[in-house]
Amino acid sequence: MKKKYNPEKEKLDAYEQGIEDSITDEMVKRPLDPKRGAELRAAAENTLLKNARANIRINEGDMLELRRLAEQSGIPYQTLITHVLHLYVTNQLVNIQEVKKMADAGIFDRRKTGT
């Protein structure tokens, strides 16, 4: 039997409490535009639903680091791995060291000035 959610008994961590505190009555009462609702449903179907399975072998040191980073972020390590893979395949993964090198070389400054 599914437990019924009781906000009086549930204890929220600081992050969750921050989210709850940021929600106003106007946000909850405002009706959702049907077009926006369809966009949100499509986005959820494309990103949240997992319909494929993969088993991989990974270096033990890398796995320990993934678990450490996931714990530090407060998410399950499988979620972290899935997120990183998603960023990679959608060409959104950024190498911070390379960006820093570009910034140090003045690449971004040149774009601003148009030279």
HELIX and SHEET records of a PDB file:
HELIX    1   1 ALA A   14  SER A   22  1                                   9    
HELIX    2   2 ASP A   25  LYS A   29  1                                   5    
HELIX    3   3 PRO A   34  THR A   47  1                                  14    
HELIX    4   4 GLU A   60  SER A   73  1                                  14    
HELIX    5   5 TYR A   77  VAL A   89  1                                  13    
HELIX    6   6 ILE A   96  ASP A  104  1                                   9    
HELIX    7   7 ILE A  107  THR A  113  1                                   7    
END                                                                             
